[in-house]
Amino acid sequence: MPGTLPGKVPKNREIVPPFELPDSTGTPRRLSELVSRGALALVFFRGHW
């Protein structure tokens, strides 16, 4: 289901599975779409926007 990840937290430099999450505007973003543009750093914030 989009917007969910398995319970395992990836470690630094570990390959993560494909996923889709909403950005800060609510637009769904796919990991593959972002990686195709170049280097990527993932940052997760707890709480609500």
Secondary structure as the mmCIF struct_conf table of DSSP 4:
data_model
#
loop_
_struct_conf.conf_type_id
_struct_conf.id
_struct_conf.beg_label_comp_id
_struct_conf.beg_label_asym_id
_struct_conf.beg_label_seq_id
_struct_conf.end_label_comp_id
_struct_conf.end_label_asym_id
_struct_conf.end_label_seq_id
TURN_TY1_P TURN_TY1_P1 PRO A 2 GLY A 3
BEND BEND1 GLY A 7 GLY A 7
HELX_LH_PP_P HELX_LH_PP_P1 LYS A 8 LYS A 11
TURN_TY1_P TURN_TY1_P2 ASN A 12 ARG A 13
HELX_LH_PP_P HELX_LH_PP_P2 GLU A 14 PRO A 18
STRN STRN1 GLU A 20 PRO A 22
TURN_TY1_P TURN_TY1_P3 SER A 24 THR A 25
BEND BEND2 GLY A 26 GLY A 26
STRN STRN2 PRO A 28 ARG A 30
HELX_RH_AL_P HELX_RH_AL_P1 LEU A 31 VAL A 35
TURN_TY1_P TURN_TY1_P4 SER A 36 ARG A 37
BEND BEND3 GLY A 38 GLY A 38
BEND BEND4 GLY A 47 GLY A 47
#
